[in-house]
Amino acid sequence: MIDTHAHLDKILCDTRGEVDKIILASSDFESSKYNLKLAQKHDFLLPAIGIHPQSPVGGIDELENLMDKNIVAIGECGLDYSDENYDKETQLVIFKKQIELAQKYKLPLIIHARKAVDETIEVLKEYKNITGVFHCYAGGVKRIKKVIDLNFNFGIDGNLTYEDGLVSVVKNIPKDRLVLETDCPYLTPLPFRGQENKPAYIKYIYQKVSEIWETSFSDTEKIVDGNAKRLFWNKP
């Protein structure tokens, strides 16, 4: 199993033997530096660097200085209009700089789009030769084709285990476009909802997808892991 989005800078947990690979999503310049150091200690951790749209402004111009051959993605980055006091222009500037960084280094983007899925799609349309994943996809069935047309993938989290609406979304996502993520320490799946999330709980999301697809756990794992490998480190 592969957890394609975890924040291990926010929790302490022993993940050895639980999952094959974990992608460390970053929220700001400091967490990007931390994740790089953490990944140097453990070969099953793969770092991403990025600045979340709700993070304090700072570090965007220095982000490229962190570029390292082990980095597998830029993110999480994007747009978040959930707070009525959001600064649209600043978010756009920071987002676009990270898209350009991903273009330059031929890396996928980990997209955060909250209350701004349509706006995020419109920004991404301005660019060529980019790919990535809509982390914690919240665009519903009606935006699936738009995301596919961008050559992006769909990240599904633990809320799949308790939100019925997401079940129909997963049914409509092409199997070769789905990756799974915990977003730990958030979005803990059933049966541990309400507790702190951790990468080991990714198996409950795999199990739910297996039920939706009506496939065995091992077949589901093979498909989903293959998608993650192609997206993040381009291995068959």
C-alpha positions in Angstrom: 0.0 0.0 0.0 1.1 3.6 -0.7 -0.1 6.6 1.3 0.2 9.4 -1.2 -0.4 12.3 1.2 0.7 12.4 4.9 1.8 15.1 7.2 4.3 13.4 9.5 5.7 16.7 10.6 2.5 17.1 12.6 2.4 13.7 14.3 4.8 11.1 15.7 4.1 7.5 14.8 6.0 4.4 13.8 5.0 3.5 10.3 7.6 0.8 9.6 6.1 -2.4 8.1 2.6 -0.8 7.8 2.9 0.7 4.3 5.3 0.4 1.4 5.8 4.1 0.7 4.6 7.4 2.2 4.6 10.7 0.3 5.3 13.6 2.7 3.1 16.6 1.8 4.4 20.0 2.9 2.4 23.0 4.0 5.1 25.7 4.2 8.8 26.3 3.8 9.7 25.0 7.2 7.7 21.7 6.8 9.3 21.3 3.4 12.7 21.4 5.0 11.6 19.1 7.7 10.2 16.6 5.3 13.4 16.5 3.3 15.4 15.7 6.4 12.9 13.1 7.5 13.0 11.4 4.1 16.8 11.2 4.2 16.5 9.0 7.3 14.0 6.5 5.9 14.0 5.3 2.3 10.2 4.5 2.3 9.4 8.2 2.8 9.2 10.4 -0.3 9.2 14.2 0.1 7.2 16.8 -1.6 7.9 20.5 -1.1 5.2 23.2 -1.2 3.3 26.0 0.3 -0.4 25.6 1.3 -2.7 28.4 0.2 -3.6 29.2 3.8 -0.1 29.2 5.1 1.5 32.5 6.1 3.2 34.2 3.2 6.9 33.5 3.1 9.4 31.2 1.6 7.9 31.0 -1.9 11.0 32.6 -3.5 13.3 30.3 -1.5 11.4 27.1 -2.2 13.5 26.3 -5.3 16.6 26.3 -3.2 15.4 23.1 -1.6 15.2 21.2 -4.8 16.6 17.8 -4.4 16.7 14.7 -6.6 14.6 12.8 -4.0 11.6 15.2 -4.3 8.7 13.5 -6.0 6.2 16.4 -6.1 5.4 20.1 -5.5 2.7 20.6 -2.9 0.4 20.8 -1.4 -0.4 24.0 -3.2 -3.5 25.5 -4.8 -6.4 27.7 -3.8 -8.6 27.8 -0.7 -11.5 30.1 -0.5 -13.1 28.6 2.5 -12.2 31.6 4.7 -14.1 34.7 3.8 -11.0 36.7 4.5 -8.9 34.9 1.9 -6.4 37.0 -0.1 -7.2 35.8 -3.7 -4.4 37.7 -5.4 -1.7 36.4 -3.0 -3.0 32.8 -3.3 -2.9 33.0 -7.1 0.7 34.3 -7.1 2.0 31.6 -4.8 0.1 28.9 -6.6 1.3 29.9 -10.1 4.9 30.1 -8.9 4.6 26.5 -7.7 3.0 25.4 -11.0 6.0 26.9 -12.8 8.4 25.2 -10.4 6.7 21.8 -11.2 7.0 22.6 -14.9 10.6 23.4 -14.6 11.6 20.2 -12.8 9.0 18.0 -14.5 7.3 17.1 -11.2 3.7 16.4 -10.5 1.6 18.8 -8.4 -0.3 18.0 -5.3 -3.3 20.2 -5.5 -5.3 21.6 -2.6 -8.6 23.0 -3.8 -11.2 23.9 -1.1 -14.3 25.9 -2.1 -12.3 26.7 -5.2 -12.3 23.6 -7.4 -13.5 25.4 -10.5 -11.1 28.3 -10.0 -8.2 25.9 -9.6 -9.1 24.1 -12.8 -9.2 27.4 -14.7 -5.7 28.3 -13.4 -4.3 24.9 -14.4 -5.8 25.2 -17.9 -3.3 28.1 -18.5 -0.4 25.7 -18.4 0.9 22.9 -20.6 2.9 19.8 -19.7 1.7 19.5 -16.1 0.2 16.7 -14.2 -0.6 15.8 -10.6 -3.4 14.9 -8.2 -6.3 16.8 -6.8 -5.7 15.9 -3.1 -8.8 15.1 -1.1 -10.9 15.5 -4.3 -14.0 17.5 -3.6 -15.3 18.3 -7.1 -18.1 15.8 -7.3 -19.0 13.7 -10.3 -19.6 16.7 -12.6 -16.0 17.8 -12.5 -14.4 14.4 -13.1 -14.0 14.9 -16.8 -12.5 18.4 -16.4 -9.8 16.9 -14.1 -9.1 14.1 -16.5 -8.8 16.6 -19.4 -6.1 18.4 -17.4 -4.2 15.0 -17.2 -4.6 15.0 -13.4 -5.5 12.3 -10.9 -7.9 12.0 -8.0 -6.7 11.6 -4.4 -9.3 10.0 -2.1 -9.1 10.0 1.7 -10.6 8.4 4.8 -13.9 10.3 4.5 -14.8 7.8 1.8 -15.6 5.4 4.6 -18.4 7.6 6.0 -19.5 10.0 3.2 -22.0 8.3 0.9 -21.6 11.0 -1.8 -18.0 10.0 -2.3 -18.9 6.5 -3.1 -20.6 7.6 -6.3 -17.6 9.8 -7.1 -15.2 6.9 -6.8 -17.5 4.7 -9.0 -17.2 7.4 -11.7 -13.4 7.9 -11.5 -11.5 5.8 -14.0 -9.6 3.1 -12.1 -6.3 4.2 -13.6 -6.7 7.8 -12.2 -7.2 7.0 -8.5 -4.7 7.2 -5.7 -5.3 6.9 -2.0 -4.1 9.1 0.9 -4.6 9.5 4.6 -3.9 13.2 4.9 -2.9 12.2 8.5 -3.3 13.4 11.1 -6.7 14.5 9.6 -9.6 12.7 8.0 -9.4 9.5 10.0 -11.4 6.6 8.4 -13.8 4.4 10.1 -13.5 2.5 12.4 -11.2 5.1 14.0 -13.0 8.3 13.0 -12.5 10.9 15.7 -9.0 9.7 16.6 -5.7 10.9 15.2 -5.1 9.5 11.8 -1.9 7.7 10.7 -0.5 6.1 7.5 -1.4 2.5 8.7 -5.1 3.4 8.4 -4.7 3.7 4.6 -5.7 0.0 4.5 -9.3 0.9 5.5 -9.5 3.2 2.4 -8.1 0.4 0.2 -10.8 -1.9 1.7 -13.6 0.6 0.9 -12.4 1.0 -2.7 -12.2 -2.8 -3.0 -15.9 -3.0 -1.9 -16.9 -0.2 -4.4 -15.0 -1.8 -7.3 -16.1 -5.3 -6.3 -12.5 -6.5 -6.7 -10.2 -8.3 -4.3 -8.0 -6.3 -1.9 -4.9 -7.5 -3.7 -6.2 -6.5 -7.2 -7.2 -3.1 -5.8 -3.8 -2.7 -4.2 -2.1 -3.6 -7.5 -4.1 -1.0 -9.5 -3.9 1.8 -7.0 -0.2 1.3 -6.2 0.5 1.2 -9.9 -1.2 4.6 -10.4 0.8 6.1 -7.5 4.1 4.8 -8.9 3.4 6.1 -12.4 2.5 9.5 -11.1 5.1 10.1 -8.4 8.2 8.2 -9.5 7.3 6.9 -12.9 8.0 3.3 -12.3 5.9 0.5 -13.8 
